[in-house]
């Protein structure tokens, strides 16, 4: 029994020491590194306690931290748990019952606005309750199979007896904890990419071949680790690729990932588009991918600490930053060229309102925009818009 109280106390200490200044995963890793007594099973249980606590957002303010830790474990899980079995056996006995029934048993109210406090900022088309309560469960892990590699990937997963599902023809769904890097050749055969992020690629099917060069010039202007670039190459074929990001360390990781993906010929440069346009002498691009820095609010199922630590005022800050980046990037878009605007946000100021600004202020023509809902299938929710510069 003392072991389970030790888990509770350790989780309380880790949460108390967390300020929100870094991702909770990084904080947790540091805490475990500083305390070597925890084995892998201990770390797993303490991590689960902490994440379930954060998944409740600002709910149950009348609870102590210990009470909220146990409530989170109860409300966010549907299978028996050793800790609850010993500390709250009456809850563990009904762990498989529906969320609403659990709340009735606890005689407590947990609603959408206490889990997700920013419901008034949401993009149109989001089911507020379903979206908010989706944060109570961990999203799945998604792979995108690269062209010609499906048979290889499926063979490797089946040989390893890994449980998986297919979502469409090229998307694999796995449990989030799957050690996929031990099973397949990542980036060469398949890339880790959320389902909604994969669906962004569907907008590229709206490009008209007659407006592109035989070898289209593509600029991934906020490239991060290069997932969108790899997808663009897989969809468009032979492209003349340029990648930039404000962070040099990110481009170092991108270089490694591109090598694994077999992408050799590309241009790479550190560029801060929030301050100035691309200064190197490139010809205007056929296509610019702008997966802009954002609140990440569509991915908080993976980082639920943001439900408690995100500052509402940051939405306006991100929106303004996105406009600066777009303004500077579009100077390198050729007449008739395409601009793919992407966020992993659910906030209208970062999504529809910025696309309207792109049309009004930068005179781009909207071809298609889409809110890519993932909360119904344990995926991220994203937003993407394809626009074109007039000839």
N, C-alpha and C positions, 0 to 999 in steps of 0.2 A: 504493500500500500504506500509506503514511504517513497518508493520510486515514482509513483504517479504525482504525488505532491511536489516532488523535486522537479518534475516536468513543468508543472504549473508555475512554480516559483521561478524557474529559469526563464520561462516565456514572459513572465511579468517583468523580470529584470531587463530582458532584451528589449521589450517594448518601451519600458521607461527610459532606456538609454537612447532611443531612436528619436531624431529630431526632424526627419523628413528631408534632410539636406542631400541625401544620396538614395539610390534605390534600396528598398528594404532588403533585397537579396544580397547586395554588397555588404550592408550592415550585418546581416545574419552570418555571412561568411566570416567576417572579421571577428564576430563574437565567438563563433565556434573555434576559430583559429587560436584565440586567446585562452580558450578553455578546453584543454585536450582530454578531459575526463569523459566527454560524450562519445559514445560509439555511434555507428551509422544508424542503428535503430533509435537511439536517443535523439539524434539530430532530426530524424524524420518526424518523430512525434512532436518535438518542440516546434519545428517549422510548421507543421500542420496546425498546431494550436495558434501560433502567431497569425498565420494567414487567414484562418477562420475568424479570428478576432477582427482583423481589418476588413474582411468581407461584409461585416455588418455595418460598416460606415459609421454614421453617427447615431445608430439605433441603440436602444436600451441604455440611455444616459444615466438611469437610476441604478444600474448595476455596478458593482465593484469590478475591477479588472479581472479578478479570478472568476467571478460569476459570468462575465461576458466571454471569457475564454471558453468556459464550459458550454455556454449557450451557443457560441459560434460553432463549436464542434458538433453540437446536437443539430442545429438548424442547417448546417452546410453539408451534412453527410447523410447517406441513406443505407449505410452498412454498419454492422456492429463494430464497436471500438473498445479496445481493452481499457483505456483510461475511463471512459464513461461507464463501462461495465463495473469498475471498482468504485468510482466516485459518485456516479449518478445512475445506478442500475435501473431506476424507474424510467429514465430517458432512453437508455440503451435498449430496453425491452420494446420500445416503440419507434426505434430509429428509422425504420423503413416507411413510416406513415408520411402522409403528405405534409407539406410545409404549413399549411393553414391549420391542420390538426395539431401540429406541434405547438404553434402559437397559442391555440386555445388551451392546451394542456398547461402551458407556462403562464397563462393569463396575462399575456403581454401583447403589445401591438408593434409590429415592424412594418412600415409602409415604404412606398417607393421613394418618397422625399427624404426619409431618414437614412435609407441606404445610399441613395444617389442625390446629394443635396442641390444639384444644379439642373433640375428638371425644366426650369423656365428657359434655359439656354439651348435646349435640344433642337436639332434640325427637324423639319417637318417629315412626317412619315414614320417616326419612331414610336412604338408602343411603350409608353412610359413605364407601366408596371412590369411588363415582360422584360424590358431592357434593364431596369433597376435590379430586379430579382435575379437576373442572369449572373450578377456578380457573386452570388452565393455559391457558385460552382466554378471549378477550374476549367478553363477552355481546353480543348483537345490540341494535339500536335498534328500539323498538316505537312505533307510533302507534295511537291509538284514533280512529277516524273518528267525528265527531259526527253526530247524527241529521240525515238529509236531505242529507248532504254527500259521500256515497260516490262518486257519479258524478263530481263535481268533482275530488275528490282523485285518483282513479284516472286521470282524463284528464290532470291536471297531471304526475303521475309518469311516465306513458307518453310524454307529449310531451317530457319531459326525458331520455328514454331511461335512466331509473334502474332498476336491477335491484332487484326486491322480490318478496316472497311474501305471500300472504294466510294468516292464521291465524284460521280461522273467518270470520265475515261482516263484522266491523268492525275487525279488527286487521291492521295492516301490519307486516311484518318487513323491516328493512333492515340493511345493514352499518353498524357503529357509526360509521364515519367519514363517513357520508352527511351533506352540508350541507343538511339538510332545510329549514332556515329560508329558503333561497334558492329553494325549489321550490313551497311551498304557504303558505297563510295560516295559520300556527300559531295555535292556540286557537280561531279562528273555524271552520275546516274540520276540523281534527284536532289532538289534543293528544299531545305526547310523553309516553308513559306505559307503563311496563314491563307485559309481559303478565300477570304475577301480580297487579300492582296493578289492572289492568283486571278481573281475575277477582274481586277483592274485591266489585265491584259486583253479582255474582251473589247475594250474601247478602241484598242489599236486595230481591230478588224474594220473600224469605220474609216481608216485612212484610204484615200483613193490613190491607187497605184500611179495614175497619170500625173499626179502632183508631186511624186517623189522621184529622186534620181534612181538609176538602176541599183546603186549602192547608197542607200539613204544615209545622210549624216545625222547622227543622233547624239544629243548632249544630255547626259544624266547630271543635272546641275546640283542636286543634293544627294549624292550617290550613296552615302553611308557604306554599307557592306556590299553593295552592288547587286542586290537581288532583282531590282527592276531592270537593270541593264542586261542581266543574264536572260530574263524573261523576254525582253525586247528582241534580243538576238535570236532566241528560240522561235519567236513569232514572225519576225520580219526577215530572218535569214542573214545574208551577208550585209553588215552595216559598218559604217565608218564611225567608230565610237569614241566619244570624249566623256570622261568622268571627272567631276570636281566635288570637293567638299571643303568645309571650313576647317575640318580637323585632320591634321596630317596622320595621326595614329589610325584613324578610320581607313584612310587610303592605303596604309600599310597592310591592314587586314584585308582590304579589297584585293590588293595585289595577290595575296596568298590564295584567296578564294577564286579569283579569275584563273590562276594557274591550274587549280584543281578542276575548274570548269572547261579548260582548254581554250580560254580566250587570251590570245597573245598580242594581237595588234590593236592597241588603243592608246589614246592620249590621256594623261592624268595630271592634275594640277590642284594645289591648294588654293581655293578662292573663297573670299568672304563676300557673298553677294548681298549681304545686308548693308554693305558700305559702298560697293562699286561694281560696275559691270565686269564681264570677262575682258581682261585687257590684252590677252595674247591674240595674235592676228589669225583668227579662224574665219573662214567664210561663214555666212549665215547658215543655220542648221535647218534641215528638213523637219526635224522633230526634237522638241525639248521635253524631257521628263522632269517634272518638278514635284518630287515627293517632299513637300516642305516641312520644316520643323513645326511641331504642333503640340497641343495639350496632351495628345495620346489618349484622349478620353474614351476612344473606342476600344482601347486595349487594357482598360483598368481591371478586367477580369484576371489578367496576368500580373498586374501590379496593384492590388486592391488597397495598398496603403494610401494611394492617391485619393481615395474616397474621403479620407480624413485630413489629408495634408495639402490638397490642391487649393490654391488661392483663386477665388472667383475673378479677381482683377487680372489674373494672368491671361484670361481669354482674349481681352482687348490687346494685351501686349503681343501675344502670338499672332493675332489677326494683322496687326500693324507690321510685324516682322515679315509675315508672308507676303504682304503687298510690296514691301521693299524688294524682297528677293525676286518676285515676279516682274516688277518694273525693270530691274536691272538685267534679268535673264532675257526678257523679250527683245532687248536691243540686238540680240544675236539670232533672232528668228527670221527666216527669209519670208518674203511675201508668198502667201499660199502655204506656208509651213504650219505645222501643228504644235499645239501646246497642251500637254497632259498634266493637269493640276490634280494633286493627290494629297489627302490627309488621312490620318487614322484618328480623326476627331468625330465627335457626334454633335459638335456645337455649330449652330447656324452662322455665327460670326466668322468662323474659320472655313465654312463650307459655302452655302448658297450666297451669303452676302459678299464673300470675296469673289465668287464667280460673277456676280452682278457687277462688281467693281471692275473686273477684268474686261467686261463688255462695255461698260459706260466710259471708263477712263482710258483704257488701253485699246479700245475699239476692236477687240477680238470677237469673232463670231462663234457662238456656242453651237456645237454639233450635238453633243449629248452630255448630260450629267446624271449621275446615279449615286444614291445612297446605298451602299453595299452592306445589307443587314446580315450580321453574323450571329447575333445573340440568340437566334432561334435554333442554331445548330452547334453551339459551343465553339464559335469562332469569333474573331474580332469584327467590329463594325467600322467600315471605312467610307470615304467619300472620294469620288473621282469625277472629273469633268474634262472632256476633250473640246478644245477650242481651236480656231484657225485664224491666222492672220490674213486679212484681205489681200488679194493680188495687187 
